[in-house]
Amino acid sequence: MFDIGLQEIILIGVVALVVLGPEKMPGAVRTVALMIGRLKRSFNALKTEIEKEVGADEIRRQLRNEDIMAKFKHTQAQVQNSISSVKKDVDTFQKNIELEAKAAAGLGDSSSADSAASNTTPQATGPSNEAAPAAVVDTSMSGAASDATADNVVDTSPAKSAS
């Protein structure tokens, strides 16, 4: 900190001895030594307090990072659940489309298409446990495309006439 060598300390001591005299010199040395001790203790206390604050800041930062990671993992789990739900819905939809395509292409008559559609439709919630009737849409005359859902079967066979 201060670059004071032995020669400077001796010079300061000689000047202090001349200025203060031999009677007051021991008291002045004690006072200076006490002040230097207090100064060292206050610097050490300040240093310790700063180290504690830095450590506390580091701990706060680490806790905040852990909190952010926990939120990230929770969000990641929600996204994974959503993805698996969508995959499940897509698979179910794809199976229904394949069944409807087989019924429309391979069987030709409306009774077998109705039976294939009734196997894929959910059960009615009424008093009886019969399958809900499927709606059959004939687009051979109109030429318009129709959306197929789980409750609808699209019959595009030319053999069926419009009623």
Secondary structure, DSSP 8 states (H G I E B T S, - for coil): -----HHHHHHHHHHHHHHH-TTTHHHHHHHHHHHHHHHHHHHHHHHHHHHHHHHHHHHHHHHHHHHHHHHHHHHHHHHHHHHHHHHHHHHHHHHHHHHHHHIIIII-SHHHHHHHHHHHS-B--SSS--B---EEEE-TTT-------TTEEEE--TTS---
